[in-house]
């Protein structure tokens, strides 16, 4: 039997994929970002390049950079930053002076008789005569507490959107890293299954030879043929799954689907110095951008509540109007008008109380979401640490099982070849080897995904994913 390489493997477990994308959904904090970037968004991308001839070498770093540039989730979060920046400018305009200009020219003719005037000796029609008016108007809000608080709230919204965009990079790394490692696992699984097919073929040839020589019954040949075809079926299924997972990787990083590529990185098993719960939590509270975005959302909600209460306060505005009026631009006269206005609501209780209640409800929601996220981060960190600890033990046991099952298979083959026993023991040993290899692949996958999940949980996936995967 060929030695199975220690590559990064893959678990055929639907719940792992579900939990993985559920973790992505938890990371989305910004309310407007939730409406744009969903878990499915991080599985898609905007393809910006055309396929190139030949096979493209694709390292993990290359895949990460392409994902950060092309992944749909990251693109949507970045456009959300642009939208929040525009909203902040709109709120700022309420505090800035507004200068408008108008220019008009008119020609008039008045018929006095049409107006009911008949003056003897006075012409019935006056005109035509010209009229021009060039005017500039300056409006300035001198005091509006509500607008000021709304602007401050928009600043916090803008900061929250930037932090959410930064957090989306960690989610892209988690998505792309998972997709890349799944493809590596597929390659390892296919290589192991191919070795099992070759081993089954040797056993089948031996069973056929023994039956032809009359030293074993036809049952041994049939059993060996079933084992061989079963391994072939597993290899066919694994090959098809590998092609589908490559499509998923290409979709996540924005690679054209007709582009052929080869994975150049291999992630071996490495011991990991698991941090303590206390140190991991300290890192998470310091580095998690989604937590900081939620804190900014609370501050924005507080400012919005202050703005709602400040709607009761009077507003002071000023207006300066200057113009040139005359029959034509060369014969005109300047005019100036300056007005200061103090205004405030006298009776708008329905609107004022309604705005305050809505703002207060939004503040309570923001605080509840922040509190929930803090608890979720603690749960994410603890889950990842527990997964790493258990996965390391599973890898150790699974590797030992592979060695033991392989040794049992060799012994059963030797006994069958020597005619000491039938090939039932060989068939059972081959099944044990297949199960041991599959569990070893699954445990390696779980370990490395747990490392990547811990990097995400502490907010370091974007900058230190290689360190966590390498076990350093």
Secondary structure by P-SEA (a helix, b strand, c coil): cccccccccccccaaaaaaaaaaaaaacccaaaaacccaaaaabbbbcccccccbbbbcaaaaaaaaacccaaaaaaaaaaaaaaaaaaaaaaaabbbbbbbbbbbbbbbbcccccccccccccccccbbbbbbbbbbbbbcccaaaaaaaaaaaaaaaaaaaaaaaaaaaaaaaaaaaaaaaaaaaaaaaaaaaaaaaaaaaaaaaaaaaaaccccaaaaaaaaaaaaaaaaaaaaaaaaaaaaaaaaaaaacccccbbbbbcccccbbbbbcccaaaaaaaaaaccaaaaaaaaaaaaaaaaaaaaaaccbbbbbbbbbbbcccccccbbbbbbbbbbbbbbbccaaaaaaaaaaaaaaaaaaaaaaaaaaaaaaaaaaaaaaaaaaaaaaaaaaaaaaaaaaaaaaaaaaaaaaaccccaaaaaaaaaaaaaaaaaaaaaaaaaaaaaaaaaaaaccccccaaaaaacc
